[in-house]
Amino acid sequence: MKAVRIHSYGEPEVLRFEEAPDPTPGPDEVVVDVHAAGINPLDWKIRSGALAGLMPLPLPAILGWDIAGIVAAVGAAVTNFRPGDAVFGMIPIGRPGAYAERATLPESALAPLPPELTPIEAAAVPVVGLAAHQLVNGPGDLRPGQTVLVLGAAGNVGRLCLALAALRDARVWAAATARDLEHADLPDHVQYLATDKSGLDAAPPSVDLLIDTVGGPLLERAIAWVRPGGRVVSTVQPPQIPAGMAVEGQMLQVTPDRAALEQLGKLFAEGQLPLPEITTYGLSEAAKAHAAAAAGQTGKLVLVVP
């Protein structure tokens, strides 16, 4: 099969479009003919070598953990899917990825593709959707009436956190730069905090849940706004909670979850969650797509497999 692999870490040029061995399923695994593969910031962080110490991969490696396509084969223990089923899902990080004509993943990491979504749309949402779902519904445990503040609210994960929090009847605050807030088409029910204009002085009252997707000084400052008994969850770094604060802190590592994927698919299909702005590239153009991301391409990049 054709695939995009890295044989060493480095700039986008290390992504090679080449022949690779065809995958075969284990007992609880599914082989998918890939129609579309999403690109996430994690992909280029791994490709560059920035995460080599934390998340080493055996080389050559296939990147990409957002997948949508058609089931080609199933393992003997698979009960929920059969060849010909349209599916989408998240390949567990660290396994061979979706920048390929075929990919293998556990049955538990897949969900049926809603007929209202195209494979390209579906491939844009598993990792960011599951991250937002787990931030709001997992360690965040957001409850109706509570106040949530989302840092980096204009990004793909942040926008979904805002929508999911609103579905839980929470009081929602969004923090991002004024430019990002202006161009992100965020919902009207959210209260906004332009971090570059306010200097973070206009704090929301008594934050129950602080969701962070940016890290650094902004996170450090915002932790002070979390009420006693509140929670801080970051996708970027372990939150450093000052001594004496009765606040829980946790770093989220997103994981596949079929039940959550099914719920997210339904919400996207019904229009209750916003799809990102998608830019597509061919599979052989993976290096070009990574270069575009490095140059500041916004929205979601998706590789389309012929």
Backbone as CSV, one residue per row, in Angstrom:
resi,resn,N_x,N_y,N_z,CA_x,CA_y,CA_z,C_x,C_y,C_z
1,MET,0.841,-1.187,0.000,0.000,0.000,0.000,0.878,1.239,0.000
2,LYS,0.286,2.391,-0.382,0.974,3.666,-0.294,0.744,4.254,1.107
3,ALA,1.769,4.884,1.645,1.672,5.520,2.956,2.670,6.660,3.012
4,VAL,2.482,7.525,3.983,3.438,8.598,4.268,4.137,8.228,5.572
5,ARG,5.465,8.103,5.497,6.220,7.684,6.681,7.370,8.656,6.939
6,ILE,7.813,8.650,8.207,9.052,9.343,8.562,10.095,8.293,8.926
7,HIS,11.311,8.488,8.421,12.434,7.611,8.763,13.367,8.286,9.762
8,SER,13.163,9.574,9.952,13.927,10.342,10.936,13.092,11.557,11.300
9,TYR,13.440,12.213,12.393,12.737,13.420,12.820,13.298,14.634,12.077
10,GLY,12.433,15.647,11.888,12.922,16.843,11.239,11.815,17.702,10.670
11,GLU,12.140,18.480,9.658,11.208,19.391,9.004,10.195,18.600,8.166
12,PRO,9.171,19.275,7.616,8.153,18.547,6.849,8.711,17.657,5.746
13,GLU,9.894,17.974,5.225,10.465,17.189,4.132,10.790,15.751,4.526
14,VAL,10.817,15.444,5.833,11.102,14.053,6.222,9.896,13.145,5.969
15,LEU,8.737,13.718,5.668,7.561,12.913,5.354,7.705,12.356,3.936
16,ARG,7.764,11.034,3.815,7.979,10.383,2.534,6.717,9.625,2.105
17,PHE,6.291,9.868,0.877,5.175,9.137,0.277,5.774,7.927,-0.428
18,GLU,5.473,6.708,0.076,6.192,5.524,-0.371,5.379,4.257,-0.122
19,GLU,5.903,3.145,-0.571,5.286,1.857,-0.303,5.545,1.443,1.146
20,ALA,4.536,0.814,1.757,4.657,0.312,3.129,3.906,-1.011,3.219
21,PRO,4.233,-1.843,4.195,3.548,-3.132,4.316,2.057,-2.962,4.608
22,ASP,1.240,-3.839,4.031,-0.188,-3.840,4.328,-0.421,-4.304,5.759
23,PRO,-1.351,-3.649,6.481,-1.629,-4.084,7.854,-2.539,-5.306,7.888
24,THR,-2.416,-6.079,8.937,-3.318,-7.214,9.181,-3.910,-7.057,10.570
25,PRO,-5.192,-7.418,10.769,-5.829,-7.181,12.068,-5.525,-8.273,13.080
26,GLY,-5.379,-7.863,14.345,-5.382,-8.806,15.441,-6.805,-9.227,15.761
27,PRO,-7.012,-10.069,16.766,-8.354,-10.588,17.045,-9.415,-9.519,17.281
28,ASP,-9.061,-8.416,17.961,-10.047,-7.378,18.283,-9.835,-6.125,17.450
29,GLU,-9.200,-6.252,16.290,-8.847,-5.094,15.489,-9.598,-5.064,14.160
30,VAL,-9.626,-3.863,13.581,-10.320,-3.605,12.327,-9.343,-2.954,11.354
31,VAL,-9.305,-3.448,10.115,-8.546,-2.788,9.052,-9.502,-1.878,8.285
32,VAL,-9.098,-0.626,8.126,-9.937,0.366,7.457,-9.250,0.834,6.177
33,ASP,-10.002,0.824,5.065,-9.554,1.532,3.868,-9.746,3.019,4.138
34,VAL,-8.653,3.750,4.253,-8.702,5.148,4.676,-9.206,6.024,3.527
35,HIS,-10.240,6.807,3.804,-10.710,7.814,2.853,-10.205,9.200,3.223
36,ALA,-10.011,9.453,4.509,-9.525,10.760,4.960,-8.815,10.592,6.297
37,ALA,-7.767,11.388,6.492,-6.989,11.348,7.733,-6.756,12.770,8.215
38,GLY,-7.161,13.061,9.429,-6.982,14.388,9.986,-5.563,14.620,10.464
39,ILE,-5.156,15.880,10.450,-3.841,16.293,10.937,-4.042,17.132,12.189
40,ASN,-3.271,16.833,13.224,-3.354,17.554,14.489,-1.986,18.107,14.869
41,PRO,-1.933,19.123,15.750,-0.633,19.647,16.185,0.300,18.563,16.719
42,LEU,-0.267,17.521,17.351,0.572,16.438,17.850,1.389,15.809,16.728
43,ASP,0.812,15.742,15.524,1.499,15.104,14.402,2.819,15.806,14.102
44,TRP,2.764,17.158,13.979,4.012,17.828,13.612,4.956,17.964,14.799
45,LYS,4.429,17.920,16.011,5.323,17.903,17.172,6.121,16.603,17.222
46,ILE,5.453,15.480,16.918,6.158,14.200,16.863,7.130,14.183,15.688
47,ARG,6.678,14.635,14.510,7.528,14.621,13.312,8.809,15.419,13.525
48,SER,8.705,16.539,14.229,9.867,17.413,14.424,10.885,16.832,15.390
49,GLY,10.457,15.861,16.206,11.332,15.314,17.239,11.152,15.975,18.580
50,ALA,10.246,16.956,18.668,10.052,17.678,19.933,9.564,16.761,21.043
51,LEU,8.898,15.665,20.676,8.359,14.744,21.682,9.088,13.408,21.689
52,ALA,10.271,13.360,21.072,10.976,12.083,20.944,11.296,11.470,22.302
53,GLY,11.632,12.307,23.282,11.936,11.773,24.600,10.715,11.303,25.357
54,LEU,9.584,11.993,25.141,8.355,11.673,25.858,7.550,10.599,25.153
55,MET,7.580,10.598,23.829,6.725,9.715,23.046,7.514,9.133,21.872
56,PRO,8.516,8.296,22.146,9.323,7.749,21.050,8.506,6.775,20.201
57,LEU,8.727,6.836,18.888,8.067,5.918,17.970,9.119,5.075,17.254
58,PRO,8.830,3.785,17.033,9.755,3.000,16.201,9.710,3.510,14.768
59,LEU,10.877,3.767,14.206,10.963,4.301,12.849,11.281,3.178,11.860
60,PRO,10.770,3.247,10.621,9.915,4.307,10.087,8.522,4.262,10.703
61,ALA,7.882,5.429,10.792,6.583,5.532,11.448,5.589,6.250,10.545
62,ILE,4.325,5.823,10.668,3.212,6.485,9.987,2.486,7.328,11.014
63,LEU,2.319,8.619,10.733,1.644,9.528,11.652,0.149,9.585,11.336
64,GLY,-0.581,10.332,12.179,-1.996,10.587,11.930,-2.901,9.657,12.698
65,TRP,-3.766,10.243,13.565,-4.605,9.401,14.411,-6.090,9.694,14.264
66,ASP,-6.456,10.633,13.393,-7.855,10.835,12.982,-8.094,10.026,11.718
67,ILE,-9.168,9.241,11.686,-9.389,8.377,10.528,-10.866,8.288,10.199
68,ALA,-11.167,8.228,8.898,-12.511,7.917,8.414,-12.365,7.093,7.149
69,GLY,-13.232,6.097,6.988,-13.135,5.244,5.809,-14.110,4.086,5.864
70,ILE,-13.748,3.006,5.181,-14.597,1.835,5.046,-13.876,0.615,5.611
71,VAL,-14.569,-0.185,6.402,-13.983,-1.394,6.968,-13.614,-2.359,5.838
72,ALA,-12.341,-2.794,5.841,-11.863,-3.741,4.837,-11.789,-5.164,5.377
73,ALA,-11.457,-5.307,6.654,-11.323,-6.629,7.262,-11.445,-6.483,8.769
74,VAL,-11.856,-7.562,9.431,-12.006,-7.538,10.888,-11.354,-8.768,11.495
75,GLY,-10.913,-8.621,12.747,-10.368,-9.741,13.478,-11.457,-10.688,13.965
76,ALA,-11.050,-11.851,14.415,-12.005,-12.907,14.779,-12.909,-12.515,15.937
77,ALA,-12.449,-11.633,16.829,-13.235,-11.275,18.011,-14.078,-10.025,17.818
78,VAL,-14.009,-9.398,16.654,-14.758,-8.160,16.401,-16.233,-8.486,16.207
79,THR,-17.106,-7.754,16.909,-18.549,-8.032,16.845,-19.379,-6.859,16.347
80,ASN,-18.828,-5.645,16.358,-19.636,-4.463,16.050,-19.501,-3.972,14.614
81,PHE,-18.523,-4.484,13.868,-18.292,-4.004,12.515,-18.051,-5.171,11.579
82,ARG,-18.323,-4.918,10.306,-18.056,-5.911,9.271,-17.582,-5.188,8.021
83,PRO,-16.931,-5.906,7.096,-16.446,-5.246,5.885,-17.564,-4.508,5.158
84,GLY,-17.220,-3.309,4.705,-18.187,-2.461,4.017,-18.790,-1.383,4.879
85,ASP,-18.639,-1.474,6.215,-19.189,-0.449,7.104,-18.395,0.850,6.983
86,ALA,-19.107,1.970,6.952,-18.468,3.282,6.991,-18.209,3.652,8.445
87,VAL,-16.989,4.055,8.761,-16.594,4.277,10.151,-15.707,5.520,10.263
88,PHE,-15.582,6.003,11.501,-14.585,7.023,11.822,-14.090,6.746,13.222
89,GLY,-12.915,7.258,13.542,-12.394,6.985,14.873,-11.031,7.591,15.106
90,MET,-10.453,7.204,16.237,-9.136,7.700,16.657,-8.210,6.516,16.878
91,ILE,-7.159,6.436,16.087,-6.139,5.420,16.302,-5.382,5.763,17.586
92,PRO,-5.188,4.801,18.490,-4.430,5.113,19.711,-3.052,5.670,19.371
93,ILE,-2.692,6.758,20.028,-1.422,7.428,19.751,-0.271,6.484,20.080
94,GLY,0.658,6.403,19.151,1.790,5.497,19.293,1.727,4.321,18.348
95,ARG,0.519,3.998,17.850,0.377,2.938,16.855,0.590,3.511,15.459
96,PRO,0.840,2.657,14.451,0.903,3.163,13.073,-0.373,3.910,12.727
97,GLY,-0.209,5.085,12.096,-1.318,6.004,11.944,-2.058,5.913,10.627
98,ALA,-2.777,7.006,10.313,-3.761,7.018,9.233,-3.270,7.682,7.956
99,TYR,-2.008,8.142,7.909,-1.477,8.704,6.659,-1.145,7.546,5.721
100,ALA,-2.147,6.807,5.286,-1.910,5.592,4.513,-3.200,5.171,3.829
101,GLU,-3.073,4.267,2.873,-4.263,3.756,2.197,-5.074,2.831,3.103
102,ARG,-4.406,2.178,4.054,-5.094,1.317,5.013,-4.466,1.480,6.389
103,ALA,-5.287,1.298,7.416,-4.799,1.412,8.792,-5.563,0.432,9.666
104,THR,-4.937,0.044,10.759,-5.525,-0.905,11.697,-5.690,-0.242,13.053
105,LEU,-6.828,-0.482,13.687,-7.065,0.065,15.019,-8.026,-0.836,15.783
106,PRO,-8.051,-0.740,17.105,-8.957,-1.572,17.893,-10.420,-1.254,17.593
107,GLU,-11.249,-2.259,17.694,-12.693,-2.058,17.513,-13.216,-0.978,18.451
108,SER,-12.664,-0.914,19.661,-13.133,0.045,20.669,-12.801,1.481,20.320
109,ALA,-11.979,1.710,19.288,-11.590,3.061,18.900,-12.379,3.585,17.711
110,LEU,-13.389,2.828,17.263,-14.166,3.163,16.075,-15.633,3.379,16.410
111,ALA,-16.299,4.145,15.548,-17.753,4.342,15.642,-18.319,4.379,14.225
112,PRO,-19.601,4.068,14.067,-20.213,4.193,12.735,-20.169,5.633,12.252
113,LEU,-19.927,5.817,10.959,-19.915,7.146,10.368,-21.342,7.622,10.172
114,PRO,-21.749,8.729,10.825,-23.107,9.239,10.607,-23.321,9.575,9.136
115,PRO,-24.456,9.202,8.552,-24.676,9.477,7.130,-24.709,10.958,6.801
116,GLU,-24.945,11.818,7.803,-24.985,13.256,7.562,-23.590,13.856,7.365
117,LEU,-22.531,13.108,7.731,-21.166,13.620,7.640,-20.422,12.949,6.498
118,THR,-19.614,13.723,5.790,-18.722,13.149,4.795,-17.501,12.572,5.509
119,PRO,-16.762,11.667,4.857,-15.527,11.177,5.480,-14.544,12.301,5.814
120,ILE,-14.476,13.326,4.968,-13.563,14.439,5.244,-13.983,15.168,6.513
121,GLU,-15.289,15.427,6.668,-15.767,16.073,7.892,-15.509,15.185,9.108
122,ALA,-15.792,13.896,8.967,-15.634,12.982,10.101,-14.176,12.849,10.512
123,ALA,-13.250,12.892,9.541,-11.831,12.771,9.869,-11.287,14.013,10.554
124,ALA,-12.047,15.097,10.544,-11.599,16.340,11.172,-11.902,16.399,12.658
125,VAL,-12.670,15.432,13.185,-13.188,15.637,14.531,-12.795,14.630,15.614
126,PRO,-12.288,13.418,15.332,-12.094,12.484,16.454,-11.179,12.976,17.562
127,VAL,-9.955,13.385,17.250,-9.021,13.763,18.314,-9.494,15.023,19.036
128,VAL,-9.853,16.070,18.271,-10.294,17.302,18.929,-11.629,17.088,19.636
129,GLY,-12.514,16.302,19.042,-13.803,16.042,19.671,-13.663,15.258,20.954
130,LEU,-12.850,14.210,20.925,-12.644,13.413,22.139,-11.923,14.229,23.211
131,ALA,-10.963,15.063,22.801,-10.282,15.910,23.786,-11.281,16.821,24.482
132,ALA,-12.134,17.487,23.703,-13.121,18.385,24.302,-14.106,17.616,25.171
133,HIS,-14.558,16.482,24.688,-15.503,15.662,25.456,-14.901,15.250,26.788
134,GLN,-13.630,14.827,26.764,-12.991,14.371,27.995,-12.633,15.533,28.914
135,LEU,-12.335,16.703,28.353,-12.079,17.877,29.189,-13.322,18.301,29.957
136,VAL,-14.466,18.282,29.280,-15.710,18.756,29.890,-16.384,17.675,30.725
137,ASN,-16.425,16.455,30.203,-17.202,15.393,30.850,-16.365,14.415,31.661
138,GLY,-15.047,14.438,31.451,-14.197,13.490,32.147,-13.674,14.063,33.441
139,PRO,-12.356,14.364,33.500,-11.815,14.921,34.748,-12.428,16.267,35.103
140,GLY,-12.934,16.975,34.099,-13.577,18.254,34.389,-14.865,18.098,35.169
141,ASP,-15.649,17.087,34.834,-16.899,16.775,35.531,-17.760,18.024,35.713
142,LEU,-17.969,18.743,34.622,-18.723,19.994,34.688,-20.199,19.712,34.922
143,ARG,-20.809,20.469,35.838,-22.213,20.263,36.183,-23.035,21.510,35.846
144,PRO,-24.349,21.351,35.676,-25.206,22.490,35.331,-25.059,23.625,36.346
145,GLY,-25.002,24.859,35.827,-24.902,26.031,36.683,-23.497,26.408,37.077
146,GLN,-22.518,25.527,36.856,-21.148,25.865,37.209,-20.534,26.792,36.155
147,THR,-19.449,27.452,36.548,-18.755,28.373,35.656,-17.504,27.702,35.107
148,VAL,-17.366,27.723,33.785,-16.187,27.168,33.124,-15.498,28.277,32.344
149,LEU,-14.183,28.319,32.412,-13.367,29.240,31.625,-12.479,28.403,30.716
150,VAL,-12.523,28.672,29.405,-11.727,27.936,28.418,-10.626,28.853,27.897
151,LEU,-9.373,28.484,28.120,-8.225,29.222,27.595,-7.874,28.670,26.212
152,GLY,-7.680,29.571,25.251,-7.486,29.125,23.874,-8.806,28.742,23.246
153,ALA,-9.841,29.505,23.560,-11.206,29.135,23.196,-11.480,29.223,21.701
154,ALA,-10.619,29.902,20.934,-10.855,30.032,19.502,-10.273,28.876,18.702
155,GLY,-9.526,27.993,19.353,-8.952,26.847,18.659,-9.969,25.739,18.451
156,ASN,-9.571,24.703,17.725,-10.502,23.616,17.410,-11.025,22.925,18.660
157,VAL,-10.147,22.638,19.624,-10.592,22.003,20.860,-11.389,22.986,21.704
158,GLY,-10.907,24.210,21.811,-11.573,25.206,22.642,-13.003,25.467,22.209
159,ARG,-13.235,25.612,20.904,-14.589,25.892,20.409,-15.540,24.751,20.767
160,LEU,-15.054,23.516,20.688,-15.905,22.384,21.040,-16.157,22.333,22.549
161,CYS,-15.168,22.719,23.338,-15.390,22.793,24.790,-16.501,23.779,25.118
162,LEU,-16.510,24.929,24.448,-17.561,25.927,24.681,-18.935,25.335,24.377
163,ALA,-19.045,24.647,23.242,-20.340,24.090,22.845,-20.779,22.977,23.776
164,LEU,-19.865,22.100,24.161,-20.222,21.002,25.063,-20.585,21.520,26.447
165,ALA,-19.874,22.546,26.913,-20.200,23.124,28.216,-21.579,23.760,28.194
166,ALA,-21.919,24.428,27.087,-23.253,25.028,26.973,-24.339,23.955,26.982
167,LEU,-24.068,22.809,26.373,-25.037,21.716,26.377,-25.258,21.170,27.787
168,ARG,-24.315,21.410,28.668,-24.458,20.990,30.068,-24.997,22.116,30.942
169,ASP,-25.497,23.173,30.302,-26.113,24.296,31.025,-25.154,24.952,31.997
170,ALA,-23.897,25.073,31.588,-22.906,25.766,32.409,-22.852,27.241,32.017
171,ARG,-22.258,28.058,32.887,-21.950,29.448,32.557,-20.568,29.453,31.911
172,VAL,-20.500,29.914,30.666,-19.313,29.696,29.847,-18.576,31.004,29.571
173,TRP,-17.270,30.991,29.852,-16.378,32.099,29.532,-15.322,31.609,28.547
174,ALA,-14.987,32.455,27.570,-14.002,32.117,26.546,-12.866,33.115,26.590
175,ALA,-11.628,32.635,26.676,-10.450,33.498,26.690,-9.573,33.183,25.490
176,ALA,-9.222,34.226,24.743,-8.313,34.119,23.598,-7.906,35.531,23.218
177,THR,-7.023,35.657,22.242,-6.662,36.991,21.788,-7.858,37.627,21.094
178,ALA,-7.869,38.949,21.059,-8.987,39.657,20.433,-9.141,39.260,18.969
179,ARG,-8.031,39.113,18.253,-8.101,38.736,16.836,-8.712,37.350,16.676
180,ASP,-8.289,36.394,17.513,-8.818,35.038,17.407,-10.300,34.998,17.748
181,LEU,-10.701,35.747,18.766,-12.115,35.790,19.120,-12.946,36.380,17.986
182,GLU,-12.399,37.376,17.309,-13.129,38.043,16.231,-13.337,37.124,15.034
183,HIS,-12.362,36.256,14.751,-12.417,35.447,13.550,-12.920,34.017,13.796
184,ALA,-13.254,33.682,15.030,-13.597,32.295,15.329,-15.089,31.986,15.247
185,ASP,-15.937,33.004,15.051,-17.384,32.786,14.933,-17.905,31.999,16.140
186,LEU,-17.637,32.519,17.333,-18.020,31.835,18.561,-19.475,32.145,18.913
187,PRO,-20.126,31.283,19.692,-21.561,31.447,19.981,-21.865,32.664,20.845
188,ASP,-23.115,33.133,20.742,-23.531,34.355,21.435,-23.656,34.172,22.951
189,HIS,-23.922,32.948,23.394,-24.181,32.748,24.822,-22.911,32.795,25.665
190,VAL,-21.747,32.867,25.025,-20.471,32.841,25.730,-20.043,34.255,26.105
191,GLN,-19.459,34.402,27.295,-18.868,35.672,27.709,-17.374,35.643,27.370
192,TYR,-16.890,36.727,26.761,-15.550,36.717,26.194,-14.561,37.510,27.021
193,LEU,-13.330,37.052,26.986,-12.224,37.712,27.667,-11.054,37.775,26.688
194,ALA,-10.794,38.950,26.122,-9.680,39.127,25.189,-8.393,39.264,25.990
195,THR,-7.578,38.247,25.965,-6.437,38.194,26.874,-5.404,39.264,26.585
196,ASP,-5.293,39.713,25.329,-4.293,40.718,24.999,-4.770,42.137,25.277
197,LYS,-6.052,42.316,25.510,-6.587,43.650,25.794,-6.877,43.847,27.281
198,SER,-7.348,42.806,27.931,-7.720,42.940,29.340,-6.512,42.827,30.256
199,GLY,-5.438,42.235,29.748,-4.320,41.952,30.639,-4.690,40.931,31.693
200,LEU,-5.777,40.204,31.451,-6.294,39.199,32.376,-6.770,39.809,33.689
201,ASP,-7.137,41.071,33.650,-7.643,41.708,34.861,-9.139,41.473,35.042
202,ALA,-9.847,41.278,33.942,-11.292,41.100,34.014,-11.616,39.625,34.212
203,ALA,-11.365,39.146,35.413,-11.526,37.717,35.684,-12.991,37.335,35.826
204,PRO,-13.384,36.154,35.319,-14.733,35.674,35.586,-14.887,35.329,37.066
205,PRO,-16.098,35.358,37.574,-16.281,35.106,38.998,-16.223,33.622,39.332
206,SER,-15.445,33.258,40.308,-15.480,31.935,40.926,-15.557,30.803,39.900
207,VAL,-14.439,30.546,39.242,-14.391,29.511,38.203,-14.421,28.125,38.848
208,ASP,-15.365,27.301,38.416,-15.436,25.919,38.893,-14.513,24.998,38.112
209,LEU,-14.398,25.251,36.801,-13.562,24.418,35.937,-12.780,25.317,34.993
210,LEU,-11.464,25.214,35.043,-10.577,25.912,34.118,-10.049,24.898,33.122
211,ILE,-10.389,25.105,31.840,-9.899,24.245,30.762,-8.821,25.000,30.017
212,ASP,-7.638,24.387,29.893,-6.497,25.066,29.283,-6.033,24.313,28.045
213,THR,-5.867,25.055,26.927,-5.307,24.467,25.709,-4.081,25.232,25.225
214,VAL,-3.548,26.139,26.056,-2.404,26.956,25.635,-1.205,26.851,26.564
215,GLY,-1.413,26.702,27.865,-0.317,26.596,28.818,0.394,27.914,29.061
216,GLY,1.538,27.834,29.735,2.390,29.000,29.953,1.841,30.006,30.933
217,PRO,2.244,31.281,30.802,1.854,32.327,31.753,0.347,32.523,31.857
218,LEU,-0.377,32.354,30.745,-1.826,32.529,30.799,-2.456,31.515,31.751
219,LEU,-2.025,30.275,31.680,-2.545,29.262,32.591,-2.171,29.593,34.032
220,GLU,-0.924,29.983,34.248,-0.484,30.285,35.609,-1.322,31.394,36.231
221,ARG,-1.637,32.421,35.432,-2.425,33.530,35.957,-3.868,33.112,36.219
222,ALA,-4.420,32.334,35.313,-5.836,31.973,35.416,-6.126,31.021,36.564
223,ILE,-5.138,30.255,36.989,-5.354,29.322,38.101,-5.839,30.068,39.343
224,ALA,-5.394,31.308,39.516,-5.780,32.090,40.695,-7.278,32.360,40.729
225,TRP,-7.980,32.227,39.600,-9.407,32.517,39.552,-10.274,31.317,39.923
226,VAL,-9.652,30.152,40.105,-10.419,28.937,40.377,-10.788,28.895,41.854
227,ARG,-12.044,28.638,42.124,-12.534,28.634,43.498,-12.022,27.404,44.251
228,PRO,-12.008,27.451,45.586,-11.672,26.255,46.360,-12.609,25.100,45.997
229,GLY,-12.028,23.947,45.773,-12.807,22.800,45.344,-12.945,22.698,43.844
230,GLY,-12.426,23.695,43.110,-12.509,23.685,41.656,-11.450,22.800,41.034
231,ARG,-11.450,22.788,39.677,-10.578,21.882,38.944,-9.909,22.616,37.782
232,VAL,-8.680,22.205,37.487,-7.924,22.717,36.351,-7.504,21.520,35.505
233,VAL,-7.832,21.542,34.215,-7.448,20.460,33.309,-6.790,21.076,32.091
234,SER,-5.586,20.610,31.765,-4.824,21.156,30.642,-4.497,20.063,29.643
235,THR,-4.502,20.417,28.361,-4.037,19.494,27.331,-2.563,19.703,27.006
236,VAL,-1.936,20.700,27.631,-0.599,21.128,27.239,0.463,20.759,28.265
237,GLN,0.162,20.945,29.542,1.165,20.745,30.581,0.476,20.415,31.904
238,PRO,1.176,19.748,32.815,0.595,19.522,34.135,0.414,20.849,34.853
239,PRO,-0.783,21.189,35.297,-0.992,22.465,35.989,-0.223,22.505,37.312
240,GLN,0.438,23.613,37.554,1.175,23.804,38.800,0.280,24.574,39.763
241,ILE,-0.344,23.867,40.677,-1.267,24.481,41.630,-0.471,25.016,42.825
242,PRO,-0.580,26.309,43.127,0.160,26.856,44.268,-0.173,26.139,45.574
243,ALA,0.811,26.024,46.427,0.613,25.378,47.727,-0.473,26.101,48.511
244,GLY,-1.334,25.330,49.123,-2.403,25.897,49.940,-3.702,26.092,49.200
245,MET,-3.697,26.011,47.863,-4.946,26.132,47.105,-5.669,24.783,47.095
246,ALA,-6.927,24.790,47.480,-7.721,23.560,47.479,-8.318,23.349,46.090
247,VAL,-7.423,23.149,45.113,-7.808,23.019,43.710,-7.128,21.780,43.137
248,GLU,-7.865,21.001,42.364,-7.300,19.833,41.707,-6.744,20.223,40.342
249,GLY,-5.581,19.673,39.977,-4.988,19.931,38.674,-4.631,18.644,37.977
250,GLN,-4.844,18.609,36.665,-4.587,17.393,35.912,-4.262,17.740,34.462
251,MET,-3.355,16.979,33.858,-3.099,17.072,32.423,-3.831,15.936,31.732
252,LEU,-4.578,16.281,30.693,-5.357,15.287,29.956,-4.545,14.735,28.797
253,GLN,-4.523,13.416,28.665,-4.005,12.755,27.476,-5.188,12.062,26.809
254,VAL,-5.589,12.579,25.669,-6.813,12.101,25.030,-6.669,10.638,24.631
255,THR,-7.744,9.879,24.814,-7.750,8.452,24.499,-8.990,8.114,23.677
256,PRO,-8.919,7.060,22.854,-10.092,6.646,22.078,-11.223,6.175,23.000
257,ASP,-12.458,6.373,22.539,-13.631,6.006,23.331,-14.809,5.866,22.373
258,ARG,-15.235,4.625,22.093,-16.281,4.416,21.092,-17.595,5.064,21.490
259,ALA,-17.987,4.942,22.756,-19.258,5.531,23.190,-19.235,7.043,23.017
260,ALA,-18.116,7.673,23.361,-18.011,9.124,23.192,-18.017,9.501,21.714
261,LEU,-17.352,8.711,20.871,-17.360,8.983,19.436,-18.779,8.905,18.879
262,GLU,-19.542,7.918,19.320,-20.922,7.794,18.854,-21.742,9.010,19.270
263,GLN,-21.556,9.467,20.504,-22.280,10.648,20.976,-21.847,11.892,20.200
264,LEU,-20.542,12.045,19.992,-20.044,13.203,19.246,-20.550,13.185,17.807
265,GLY,-20.533,12.001,17.182,-21.031,11.899,15.814,-22.466,12.367,15.698
266,LYS,-23.280,11.993,16.672,-24.689,12.410,16.675,-24.801,13.926,16.826
267,LEU,-24.024,14.517,17.720,-24.079,15.965,17.950,-23.593,16.747,16.731
268,PHE,-22.529,16.268,16.084,-22.071,16.925,14.861,-23.122,16.800,13.758
269,ALA,-23.706,15.617,13.626,-24.695,15.395,12.573,-25.925,16.277,12.772
270,GLU,-26.280,16.522,14.029,-27.449,17.362,14.336,-27.126,18.848,14.298
271,GLY,-25.873,19.205,14.113,-25.487,20.609,14.087,-25.341,21.234,15.457
272,GLN,-25.320,20.407,16.520,-25.164,20.960,17.867,-23.711,21.260,18.215
273,LEU,-22.784,20.699,17.458,-21.366,21.010,17.615,-20.846,21.584,16.300
274,PRO,-19.978,22.596,16.358,-19.492,23.228,15.121,-18.368,22.432,14.475
275,LEU,-18.494,22.166,13.188,-17.390,21.578,12.443,-16.316,22.637,12.222
276,PRO,-15.053,22.258,12.242,-14.006,23.246,11.965,-13.974,23.610,10.486
277,GLU,-13.310,24.701,10.189,-13.044,25.047,8.800,-11.966,24.105,8.277
278,ILE,-12.253,23.368,7.214,-11.395,22.285,6.754,-10.674,22.671,5.468
279,THR,-9.383,22.397,5.420,-8.588,22.516,4.208,-8.046,21.132,3.869
280,THR,-8.214,20.702,2.626,-7.813,19.349,2.245,-6.535,19.353,1.407
281,TYR,-5.792,18.263,1.543,-4.609,17.967,0.740,-4.676,16.496,0.342
282,GLY,-4.022,16.150,-0.762,-3.894,14.745,-1.115,-2.930,14.039,-0.178
283,LEU,-3.035,12.725,-0.104,-2.146,11.955,0.768,-0.685,12.225,0.430
284,SER,-0.369,12.309,-0.851,1.021,12.540,-1.260,1.497,13.955,-0.915
285,GLU,0.570,14.826,-0.493,0.911,16.206,-0.163,1.055,16.427,1.339
286,ALA,1.310,15.363,2.094,1.394,15.496,3.554,2.470,16.494,3.971
287,ALA,3.623,16.471,3.305,4.686,17.420,3.656,4.227,18.854,3.403
288,LYS,3.508,19.075,2.311,2.974,20.407,2.012,1.983,20.841,3.085
289,ALA,1.138,19.906,3.546,0.167,20.233,4.588,0.863,20.592,5.892
290,HIS,1.901,19.858,6.260,2.642,20.168,7.481,3.328,21.529,7.367
291,ALA,3.844,21.834,6.193,4.473,23.137,5.996,3.447,24.252,6.121
292,ALA,2.239,24.030,5.608,1.184,25.034,5.728,0.816,25.254,7.188
293,ALA,0.763,24.175,7.962,0.472,24.306,9.390,1.555,25.115,10.093
294,ALA,2.799,24.851,9.738,3.906,25.589,10.352,3.864,27.062,9.977
295,ALA,3.291,27.357,8.806,3.204,28.750,8.349,1.987,29.473,8.903
296,GLY,1.178,28.769,9.735,0.054,29.417,10.388,-1.301,29.115,9.808
297,GLN,-1.397,28.090,8.964,-2.701,27.706,8.424,-3.658,27.392,9.560
298,THR,-4.823,28.025,9.591,-5.784,27.821,10.660,-6.822,26.789,10.254
299,GLY,-7.715,26.481,11.175,-8.739,25.485,10.921,-8.164,24.087,11.054
300,LYS,-8.724,23.169,10.304,-8.332,21.772,10.367,-7.840,21.306,9.008
301,LEU,-6.690,20.633,8.977,-6.130,20.096,7.746,-6.455,18.611,7.672
302,VAL,-6.891,18.166,6.500,-7.287,16.770,6.305,-6.635,16.248,5.030
303,LEU,-6.012,15.071,5.125,-5.454,14.405,3.960,-6.531,13.513,3.346
304,VAL,-6.734,13.655,2.042,-7.736,12.853,1.326,-7.005,11.736,0.586
305,VAL,-7.461,10.504,0.799,-6.811,9.338,0.194,-7.611,8.918,-1.041
306,PRO,-6.971,8.833,-2.207,-7.703,8.451,-3.419,-8.361,7.081,-3.257
